[in-house]
Amino acid sequence: MIIAHPQVNHSTYLYYAGDMVSGDLMKEARLRAGLTQSELGARLGKSQSVIARWERDDVSPSLETLREVVRACGLDLTFFMSKFDDSNVTIIDQHLRMSPAERFADLMVRVRFHERRAQRKTEHHA
């Protein structure tokens, strides 16, 4: 499910596509637990093919099923509600338009800024 936003580059939604979330979370949890799809399936009483379909997002499990999968991996999935904030969308769009070299240069400017700030703070407290 992709929600259109009139002022946002739709390539940004690669980061926000709701259909991708559950499969990615399941796979990440399984890999963190060091489990194969078959091993995770055995813990859940499901076949390896069911786990594979969930991870590929061929089938979208319920939220409660997603939580059960994550718990079977020894992890917990927590949620909280907050006001919607799309302020990072503009930054993501800007970075998507940059080359890798430009993104790295932008990162280094920010790193140097924070290093100088930390240095000034250290000098001020000395």
Sequence and secondary structure as in RCSB ss.txt:
>XXXX:A:sequence
MIIAHPQVNHSTYLYYAGDMVSGDLMKEARLRAGLTQSELGARLGKSQSVIARWERDDVSPSLETLREVVRACGL
DLTFFMSKFDDSNVTIIDQHLRMSPAERFADLMVRVRFHERRAQRKTEHHA
>XXXX:A:secstr
     TTS GGGGGTT HHHHHHHHHHHHHHHHT  HHHHHHHHT  HHHHHHHHTTSS   HHHHHHHHHHTT 
           HHHHHHHHHHHS HHHHHHHHHHHHHHHHHHHHHHHHHH 
